Amino acid sequence: MTRQLTTTLIAAVLSLVAGQAFAGSVTLDTLIAGGTLTSGDKTISDVFYTAVGDMPPPENIIVTPVEDNGNYGFRFNGGFFDIGGDDMASDAFIEFTVTVNDPGMEIIGATLFGNPSVLGGGNGLAQITETFLPTVTDMQLEIHDMNPGGFKGLDSLTFAEGHTTLTVQKDILLDASTGANATLSFFDQYFTQQPVPEPAAARMLLFGFLGLLGSRRRR
């Protein structure tokens, strides 16, 4: 099968997934142009996207609000792929800011879920690496399919402190050798949350600690 025919078939299949209509969905180019999208009490804004290789243009990527057990997030559907045999990887970078609209809640963790796949008989890598800014600089999420190396479709983490605003950076790397294709048709981003600690409770803890410290000094 020629590279051109393989490319056409994969693009057609993945575009069917990306082209499905979902309630509340918008295309990524709408967000890049200054739009926002809200899922529950979370809103994404300030979206940025760049891509090289076989990655889809932003108008072919659909972003949809999703929810899982009270945790709100966003699904990205698109025909991300890399056709093996051209000695060049395909890479996409997505950045956005997520803001908590409910003043009584804060983000305490994040989950990344998707379907990176390496198909065919050759070697390859399909991987999403995710980092967070501005204050969370030492934690990241990663899902991947590696041939050889294995599959990991889910990753999650808990932050050391709560956040009402986060900048999320996703790097999508697809690299297939001759005889293989690296693909990704969707990935989900969820944010776990908790109530913001009440100032009164925080003050009580502080006073209790100071009282304990004072009693130890007197002894």
Secondary structure as the mmCIF struct_conf table of DSSP 4:
data_model
#
loop_
_struct_conf.conf_type_id
_struct_conf.id
_struct_conf.beg_label_comp_id
_struct_conf.beg_label_asym_id
_struct_conf.beg_label_seq_id
_struct_conf.end_label_comp_id
_struct_conf.end_label_asym_id
_struct_conf.end_label_seq_id
HELX_RH_AL_P HELX_RH_AL_P1 ARG A 3 ALA A 18
TURN_TY1_P TURN_TY1_P1 GLY A 19 GLY A 19
TURN_TY1_P TURN_TY1_P2 ALA A 23 GLY A 24
STRN STRN1 VAL A 26 THR A 27
HELX_RH_AL_P HELX_RH_AL_P2 LEU A 28 ILE A 32
TURN_TY1_P TURN_TY1_P3 ALA A 33 GLY A 34
STRN STRN2 LEU A 37 SER A 39
TURN_TY1_P TURN_TY1_P4 GLY A 40 ASP A 41
STRN STRN3 LYS A 42 VAL A 52
TURN_TY1_P TURN_TY1_P5 GLY A 53 ASP A 54
HELX_LH_PP_P HELX_LH_PP_P1 MET A 55 PRO A 57
HELX_RH_3T_P HELX_RH_3T_P1 PRO A 58 ASN A 60
STRN STRN4 ILE A 62 ASP A 68
TURN_TY1_P TURN_TY1_P6 ASN A 69 GLY A 70
STRN STRN5 ASN A 71 ILE A 83
TURN_TY1_P TURN_TY1_P7 GLY A 84 GLY A 85
BEND BEND1 ASP A 86 ASP A 87
STRN STRN6 SER A 90 VAL A 100
TURN_TY1_P TURN_TY1_P8 PRO A 103 GLY A 104
STRN STRN7 MET A 105 GLY A 114
STRN STRN8 SER A 117 GLY A 120
BEND BEND2 GLY A 121 GLY A 122
STRN STRN9 GLY A 124 LEU A 133
BEND BEND3 PRO A 134 THR A 135
BEND BEND4 ASP A 138 ASP A 138
STRN STRN10 GLN A 140 ASN A 147
TURN_TY1_P TURN_TY1_P9 PRO A 148 GLY A 149
STRN STRN11 GLY A 150 LYS A 152
STRN STRN12 LEU A 154 HIS A 163
BEND BEND5 THR A 164 THR A 164
STRN STRN13 THR A 165 ALA A 176
TURN_TY1_P TURN_TY1_P10 THR A 178 GLY A 179
STRN STRN14 ALA A 180 PRO A 195
HELX_LH_PP_P HELX_LH_PP_P2 VAL A 196 GLU A 198
HELX_RH_AL_P HELX_RH_AL_P3 PRO A 199 ARG A 218
#
